[in-house]
Amino acid sequence: MTGLDCAVEPLAPSPEGEALARRTEAMLRRVHDENLERLQDLETWCRTIADRLAELSYAEQRQTLVTLGVQATVNCADHEPQYEVTVSIPLESIASNNMPKVANLVVDA
C-alpha cells in the first residue's frame, strides 16, 4: 500500500445525491454545448475573414491580427527560439455574440 492508497466506503445512493448528479450533468452538458457553439462561431468568423483577406489593405490585415490577439516576438539571430508567436482569441466576444469587426467586413455569426 502506498501513501496515496486508502479505503473509501462508497456512499449509499440518496435522493439528494442523485439530484445533485443530475444537476451537475445538465450543467456540464450546457457548458459543453455553449463552448461548442462559440467554437463554431469563431470558425465561421475566421473562414469569412480568410476568404476576404486578399481584399484587405495592410492596415486592415494588421487590425485583424490585433483583433485576434496575435503577438510576435523576434529575437536575435543567435537566440533560440528566434521568434515566438502567441494568440489570444477574444472568446468573451464570441460568448456575447459581439464578434469583432475587421475594417468594413461585417461577419454574421
Buried (B, 14 or more C-beta within 10 A) or exposed (E): EEEEEEEEEEEEEEEEEEEEEEEEEEEEEEEEEEEEBBEEBBEBBBEBBEEBEEEBEEEBBEBBBEBBEBEEEEEEEEEEEEEEEEEEBBEEBBEEEEBBEBBEBEBEB
